Amino acid sequence: MIGPARTPPPPYFAVIFTSMRTEQPGDGFAETDARLFELAQQQPGYLGYESAGEDGLGITVSYWESEAAIAAWKAVADHRAAQEQGRARWFDAYDVRVTRVERAYSFTRGDT
């Protein structure tokens, strides 16, 4: 995905995943990462995501209709397995923050 996620008018929820990868993330990281994005997009209540990273620091923000949708995504077996692998092999540290988006606005060059 390139550019900001297209989200509906607030309110909705955001999950902010900030991570520091190990120096050698190991086998399967890229494949698992791609698979999780595919799975997330199939979940009820999923709205979109944005992701950026450099020098081992990664920030991914996923958007959801409700806290219930976030909880359901967290409980998906493949997601739980990836979390275990992440702690065991791919990440030195991470933070997960869940927030309710109350207000949002945007700018696009060329729009009047």
C-alpha positions as CSV (number, residue, x, y, z in Angstrom):
1,M,0.0,0.0,0.0
2,I,1.2,3.5,-0.8
3,G,-0.1,6.5,1.0
4,P,-2.5,6.9,3.9
5,A,-5.2,4.4,4.5
6,R,-8.7,5.5,3.5
7,T,-10.8,5.3,6.6
8,P,-14.4,6.2,7.2
9,P,-15.5,9.2,9.2
10,P,-14.7,8.7,13.0
11,P,-15.2,7.2,15.4
12,Y,-13.2,4.1,14.7
13,F,-10.2,2.4,16.3
14,A,-6.5,2.2,15.6
15,V,-3.9,-0.4,16.7
16,I,-0.4,1.1,16.7
17,F,2.3,-1.6,16.6
18,T,5.8,-0.2,17.1
19,S,8.6,-2.7,17.0
20,M,12.4,-3.1,17.0
21,R,13.5,-6.1,14.9
22,T,16.4,-8.3,15.8
23,E,19.5,-7.8,13.7
24,Q,18.7,-11.1,11.8
25,P,14.9,-11.5,11.9
26,G,15.3,-15.0,10.6
27,D,13.5,-17.3,8.3
28,G,9.9,-16.7,7.5
29,F,9.6,-13.1,8.8
30,A,8.7,-11.5,5.4
31,E,6.4,-14.4,4.4
32,T,4.6,-14.3,7.8
33,D,4.3,-10.5,7.7
34,A,2.7,-10.6,4.2
35,R,0.4,-13.4,5.2
36,L,-0.8,-11.5,8.3
37,F,-1.7,-8.5,6.2
38,E,-3.7,-10.8,3.9
39,L,-5.5,-12.3,6.8
40,A,-6.2,-9.0,8.5
41,Q,-7.8,-7.7,5.4
42,Q,-10.3,-10.6,5.5
43,Q,-11.4,-9.9,9.1
44,P,-14.8,-8.4,9.8
45,G,-14.4,-4.8,10.9
46,Y,-11.0,-4.3,9.2
47,L,-10.6,-0.8,7.7
48,G,-7.0,-0.5,6.5
49,Y,-3.4,0.0,7.5
50,E,-0.3,2.1,7.2
51,S,3.2,0.8,7.7
52,A,6.7,2.3,7.7
53,G,10.1,1.2,8.8
54,E,13.8,1.9,8.7
55,D,16.9,0.6,10.5
56,G,15.0,-2.1,12.4
57,L,12.3,0.2,13.7
58,G,8.8,-0.5,12.3
59,I,5.5,1.2,12.9
60,T,2.2,-0.3,11.6
61,V,-1.1,1.3,12.3
62,S,-4.2,-0.8,11.5
63,Y,-7.7,0.6,11.6
64,W,-10.8,-1.2,12.9
65,E,-14.5,-0.5,13.2
66,S,-14.7,-1.7,16.9
67,E,-12.8,-3.0,19.8
68,A,-14.6,-6.3,19.3
69,A,-13.1,-6.5,15.8
70,I,-9.6,-5.9,17.2
71,A,-10.2,-8.7,19.9
72,A,-11.3,-11.1,17.2
73,W,-8.2,-10.4,15.1
74,K,-6.0,-10.9,18.1
75,A,-7.6,-14.3,18.6
76,V,-7.0,-15.6,15.1
77,A,-4.8,-18.7,15.4
78,D,-2.3,-17.7,12.7
79,H,-2.0,-14.2,14.3
80,R,-1.3,-15.8,17.7
81,A,1.3,-18.1,16.2
82,A,3.0,-15.1,14.6
83,Q,3.0,-13.3,17.9
84,E,4.8,-16.2,19.5
85,Q,7.4,-16.3,16.7
86,G,7.9,-12.6,16.9
87,R,8.7,-12.8,20.6
88,A,11.0,-15.8,20.1
89,R,12.9,-14.8,17.0
90,W,12.0,-11.5,15.1
91,F,11.6,-8.7,17.7
92,D,13.8,-7.3,20.4
93,A,11.0,-5.2,21.6
94,Y,7.5,-4.0,20.7
95,D,4.6,-1.9,21.9
96,V,1.0,-2.2,21.0
97,R,-1.3,0.7,21.6
98,V,-5.1,0.7,21.0
99,T,-6.9,4.0,20.6
100,R,-10.2,5.4,19.5
101,V,-10.0,7.9,16.7
102,E,-12.4,10.7,17.5
103,R,-11.3,13.2,14.9
104,A,-9.6,12.9,11.5
105,Y,-8.8,15.3,8.7
106,S,-6.5,15.1,5.6
107,F,-4.9,17.1,2.9
108,T,-4.2,16.0,-0.7
109,R,-2.3,18.3,-3.1
110,G,-4.5,19.4,-5.9
111,D,-7.8,19.1,-3.9
112,T,-9.6,22.4,-3.4
